[in-house]
Amino acid sequence: MRSLKKLLRSNFFIRLAHWEYWPFGIIQFPFFIYYLWLSLRAKSLLFFSASNPGIVMGGMLGESKYDVLKLVPEQYKPNTILLRYPFSYKQVLAALYENGFKFPVILKPDLGERGFMVKRVFNEKGVEDYMKKIEADILIQELIDLDVECGVFYTRFPNERDGKVTSLVLKEMLTVTGDGISTLQELIQDKPRAKLQWEVLKDVYAEKLITLIPDGEIVELNLIGNHCLGTKFLNGEHLINSTLSQTFDSISKQIDGFYFGRYDLRCASIEDLYQGNVKIMELNGCGAEPSHIYDPGFSLWKALVILSNHWKNMFTISVQNKNRGATYIPFREGRLIYRKFKSAVQ
């Protein structure tokens, strides 16, 4: 009985029982055939590159995070600078202080996806440790420490005047709560979402694992709002209304060549979200997902239906932009962009 209980609590069965943890390729595989069909209709394997003519490859892959963020109106952006590789430790610190940054800051690669090498760094030692692990252009970004972190997916068809918000995801950071008798390691091992991150957490918290956590004390284990790093994604569809759509329609129309993608942002409250009092950490193009589908209570079937509609919208927007004068990136150029991207994230 004990062996069975241990087996059911293993990472394999945790993932098996909750499709939100399944590998990205498994969820997306059914849409590969659909993508090929859409490509035949568009007469281009890279039709999606016209979904956002203002972003390289439409934002599917290979786009510079810094270049995309530059398209966003100034009042919505955190202080962000780009450092070209190679650079020295002293050069990074000089750039940090000369541009008015204060610790903690966010460091992340200019080319990357799904939270790859995104770190909150608290001091100069953290900068030094980060530099040992990366050989690529990086961004230094101001930490926006506001209560609400979310992803807002915006969709506008070029043949229509107005766009709308089609997905809203709220992010709940990975935490454990002390009970006064368990160590941090025991609390992590007892929470499935945290247990899946054990290989990372055991190194990050190596000096604290045997510490008893007081009753009621909340320990935030991961400070980056990415699903792959343990953040819980919560469906915010019930918060979508005309005010939210009008706000992000107004912001999006100020971004040249943007029709379809997700804003990853922070704000102080839902009311501030409605009013557009937000700071946008990243703008992701057509490669982004309507991330509310990863809510633990979301059914796989419903998620597949939404993803199917997502690809349909991407195709329709791309074709409409093509008919209005945009071009599909040639396959040879797309291949070069892909190779550069893969070499950057390996």
Helices and strands as residue ranges (DSSP letters): H 2-8, H 11-17, G 19-21, H 24-28, H 30-42, G 47-50, G 56-59, H 65-70, G 74-76, E 80-83, H 89-98, E 105-109, E 119-121, H 124-131, E 138-142, E 148-155, E 164-172, E 175-177, H 184-190, H 192-195, H 198-204, E 218-220, G 227-229, E 232-235, G 237-239, H 242-252, E 260-267, H 270-275, E 278-284, G 291-294, H 300-323, H 331-345
